[in-house]
């Protein structure tokens, strides 16, 4: 308001534009769907592989080596390969988000599982429990907090990768919406897209907090996880 510049529309104009901009809601749904699918797929792949790597050192080396090799590489470099393999459809964007998260999840889960004191397994064994019970009651609870922490930390990287992917090879998604607004020199749409991206990330963080609160009740019987999630 002080600068009175068309480069910086007022916050009121940006908020109103969230509800009046043509197609913004559709772009939001596409990006939210891709992020949620990528988070779910990366957790479904990374969690069991991380548990295997933590419980079995020999197999863990086979899993950790490719993780160390691929994890540091900027995931945007994989876009040409992914497009050649799977085209420019929805799966390629979900796969790119998954690649941004899955190796970090594997390594974090492996470290969480390896940190579990062996006495816990020994106690279950003396009670007559088998391997499946040990995984269910010791390994999984030990791995879940690290999984959620990793997802929260890595989600910003995944969002940046998705933003880049949506600009190339799609006509729906917040990445396309923001870059198209910049091309059209429509700064109200541009900042509305940025605000919407922030709301997407806030929604995903709340979803992760809610899921952790329900899956990791054992961590906080007094409800501190619930308060933290708020």
C-alpha positions as CSV (number, residue, x, y, z in Angstrom):
1,X,0.0,0.0,0.0
2,X,2.9,2.4,0.8
3,X,4.7,1.6,-2.5
4,X,1.5,1.8,-4.6
5,X,3.0,-0.3,-7.3
6,X,1.3,-2.6,-9.8
7,X,4.1,-5.1,-9.0
8,X,2.7,-5.5,-5.5
9,X,-1.1,-5.8,-5.4
10,X,-2.8,-5.4,-2.1
11,X,-3.4,-8.5,0.1
12,X,-7.2,-7.9,-0.2
13,X,-7.0,-8.0,-4.0
14,X,-5.0,-11.3,-3.8
15,X,-7.4,-12.9,-1.4
16,X,-10.4,-11.9,-3.5
17,X,-8.7,-13.2,-6.6
18,X,-8.4,-16.6,-4.9
19,X,-12.2,-17.0,-5.3
20,X,-12.6,-15.2,-8.6
21,X,-9.7,-16.3,-10.7
22,X,-10.8,-18.6,-13.5
23,X,-9.5,-22.1,-13.1
24,X,-7.5,-21.6,-9.9
25,X,-9.4,-24.2,-8.0
26,X,-8.8,-26.8,-10.7
27,X,-5.0,-26.0,-10.7
28,X,-5.0,-26.4,-6.9
29,X,-6.7,-29.8,-7.0
30,X,-4.3,-31.1,-9.6
31,X,-1.2,-30.1,-7.6
32,X,-2.7,-31.3,-4.3
33,X,-3.5,-34.7,-5.8
34,X,0.0,-35.0,-7.2
35,X,1.7,-34.1,-3.9
36,X,-0.5,-36.4,-1.9
37,X,0.0,-39.3,-4.3
38,X,3.8,-38.8,-4.3
39,X,3.9,-38.6,-0.5
40,X,1.8,-41.8,-0.2
41,X,3.9,-43.7,-2.8
42,X,7.2,-42.7,-1.3
43,X,6.1,-43.7,2.2
44,X,4.8,-47.1,0.9
45,X,8.1,-47.8,-0.8
46,X,10.6,-46.2,1.5
47,X,9.2,-47.4,4.9
48,X,9.5,-51.2,4.2
49,X,12.9,-50.8,2.4
50,X,14.2,-48.8,5.3
51,X,13.0,-51.4,7.8
52,X,14.7,-54.1,5.8
53,X,17.9,-52.1,5.7
54,X,17.8,-51.5,9.4
55,X,17.1,-55.1,10.4
56,X,19.4,-56.9,8.0
57,X,22.9,-55.2,7.5
58,X,23.8,-57.2,4.4
59,X,20.6,-56.4,2.6
60,X,20.9,-52.9,4.0
61,X,24.1,-52.3,2.1
62,X,22.4,-53.3,-1.2
63,X,19.6,-50.8,-0.4
64,X,21.8,-48.0,1.0
65,X,24.3,-47.9,-1.9
66,X,21.8,-46.8,-4.6
67,X,20.2,-44.5,-2.0
68,X,23.5,-42.7,-1.4
69,X,24.2,-42.5,-5.1
70,X,20.8,-41.1,-6.2
71,X,19.7,-39.1,-3.2
72,X,22.1,-36.1,-3.6
73,X,21.4,-35.7,-7.3
74,X,18.9,-32.9,-8.1
75,X,15.7,-34.6,-9.0
76,X,14.9,-32.2,-11.8
77,X,17.7,-33.9,-13.8
78,X,15.5,-37.0,-14.0
79,X,12.7,-35.1,-15.8
80,X,13.9,-36.0,-19.3
81,X,14.4,-39.7,-18.4
82,X,11.0,-39.9,-16.7
83,X,9.3,-38.2,-19.6
84,X,10.9,-40.7,-22.0
85,X,9.8,-43.6,-19.9
86,X,6.3,-42.6,-18.8
87,X,5.4,-39.6,-21.0
88,X,4.1,-36.3,-19.7
89,X,1.0,-37.6,-18.0
90,X,0.1,-37.6,-14.3
91,X,2.3,-40.6,-13.4
92,X,5.5,-38.8,-14.4
93,X,4.8,-35.9,-12.0
94,X,3.9,-38.2,-9.2
95,X,7.0,-40.3,-9.9
96,X,9.2,-37.2,-9.7
97,X,7.7,-36.2,-6.3
98,X,8.3,-39.8,-5.1
99,X,12.0,-39.7,-6.2
100,X,12.4,-36.5,-4.2
101,X,11.3,-38.2,-1.0
102,X,11.8,-41.9,-1.2
103,X,15.6,-42.2,-0.7
104,X,15.5,-39.8,2.3
105,X,12.8,-41.9,3.8
106,X,14.8,-45.1,3.3
107,X,17.9,-43.7,5.0
108,X,15.9,-42.1,7.9
109,X,13.9,-45.2,8.5
110,X,17.0,-47.4,8.4
111,X,18.7,-45.2,11.0
112,X,15.6,-45.2,13.3
113,X,15.4,-49.0,13.2
114,X,19.1,-49.5,13.8
115,X,18.8,-47.2,16.9
116,X,16.3,-49.5,18.6
117,X,18.0,-51.2,21.6
118,X,18.3,-55.0,21.1
119,X,16.9,-55.5,24.5
120,X,13.4,-54.7,23.2
121,X,13.6,-57.6,20.8
122,X,15.0,-59.8,23.5
123,X,12.1,-59.0,25.8
124,X,9.6,-59.9,23.1
125,X,11.4,-63.1,22.3
126,X,11.4,-64.3,25.9
127,X,7.6,-63.8,25.9
128,X,7.3,-66.2,23.0
129,X,6.7,-63.6,20.3
130,X,7.9,-64.2,16.7
131,X,9.5,-62.0,14.1
132,X,6.2,-60.6,12.9
133,X,5.3,-59.4,16.4
134,X,8.7,-57.8,16.8
135,X,8.3,-55.9,13.6
136,X,4.7,-54.8,14.5
137,X,5.3,-53.8,18.1
138,X,8.9,-52.6,18.1
139,X,10.2,-51.9,14.6
140,X,7.3,-50.0,13.2
141,X,6.7,-47.8,16.2
142,X,10.4,-47.0,16.2
143,X,10.4,-46.1,12.5
144,X,7.2,-44.1,12.3
145,X,8.4,-40.8,14.0
146,X,11.4,-40.7,11.7
147,X,9.1,-41.2,8.7
148,X,6.9,-38.3,9.5
149,X,9.8,-36.0,10.4
150,X,11.5,-36.8,7.1
151,X,8.3,-36.2,5.1
152,X,7.9,-32.8,6.8
153,X,11.5,-31.8,6.1
154,X,11.6,-33.1,2.5
155,X,8.2,-31.8,1.5
156,X,9.5,-28.4,0.5
157,X,11.9,-30.0,-1.9
158,X,9.2,-32.2,-3.4
159,X,7.0,-29.1,-3.9
160,X,9.8,-27.3,-5.7
161,X,10.4,-30.2,-8.0
162,X,6.6,-30.5,-8.7
163,X,6.4,-26.8,-9.4
164,X,9.2,-27.2,-12.0
165,X,7.6,-30.2,-13.5
166,X,4.2,-28.6,-13.8
167,X,5.6,-25.7,-15.8
168,X,6.9,-28.1,-18.4
169,X,4.5,-30.6,-20.0
170,X,1.1,-29.8,-18.4
171,X,-1.6,-27.2,-18.5
172,X,-2.9,-27.8,-15.0
173,X,-1.2,-27.3,-11.7
174,X,0.0,-24.4,-9.5
175,X,3.4,-24.4,-11.2
176,X,1.8,-23.8,-14.6
177,X,-0.6,-21.2,-13.1
178,X,2.1,-19.1,-11.5
179,X,4.4,-19.2,-14.5
180,X,1.6,-18.4,-16.9
181,X,0.6,-15.5,-14.7
182,X,4.2,-14.2,-14.9
183,X,4.1,-14.5,-18.7
184,X,0.8,-12.6,-18.8
185,X,2.3,-10.0,-16.4
186,X,-0.8,-10.5,-14.2
187,X,0.7,-9.9,-10.7
188,X,-2.5,-10.5,-8.9
189,X,-2.8,-14.0,-10.3
190,X,1.0,-14.5,-9.6
191,X,0.7,-13.7,-5.9
192,X,-2.6,-15.6,-5.7
193,X,-0.8,-18.7,-7.0
194,X,2.0,-18.2,-4.4
195,X,-0.5,-17.9,-1.6
196,X,-2.3,-21.0,-2.8
197,X,1.0,-22.9,-2.9
198,X,1.5,-22.0,0.7
199,X,-2.0,-23.1,1.6
200,X,-1.3,-26.5,-0.1
201,X,1.8,-27.0,2.0
202,X,-0.1,-26.0,5.1
203,X,-2.8,-28.5,4.3
204,X,-0.2,-31.3,3.8
205,X,1.6,-30.4,7.0
206,X,-1.7,-30.6,8.9
207,X,-2.5,-33.9,7.2
208,X,0.9,-35.3,8.3
209,X,0.4,-34.1,11.9
210,X,-3.1,-35.6,12.0
211,X,-1.8,-38.9,10.7
212,X,1.1,-39.0,13.1
213,X,-1.2,-38.2,16.0
214,X,-3.3,-41.2,15.2
215,X,-0.5,-43.7,14.2
216,X,1.9,-42.7,17.0
217,X,-0.4,-42.4,20.0
218,X,2.2,-44.3,22.1
219,X,4.6,-41.3,21.8
220,X,2.4,-38.9,23.6
221,X,-0.3,-40.4,25.9
222,X,-0.9,-37.0,27.4
223,X,-1.8,-35.6,24.0
224,X,1.2,-33.4,23.4
225,X,1.4,-34.6,19.8
226,X,-2.2,-33.4,19.3
227,X,-1.3,-30.0,20.7
228,X,1.9,-29.9,18.5
229,X,-0.2,-30.7,15.5
230,X,-2.3,-27.6,16.1
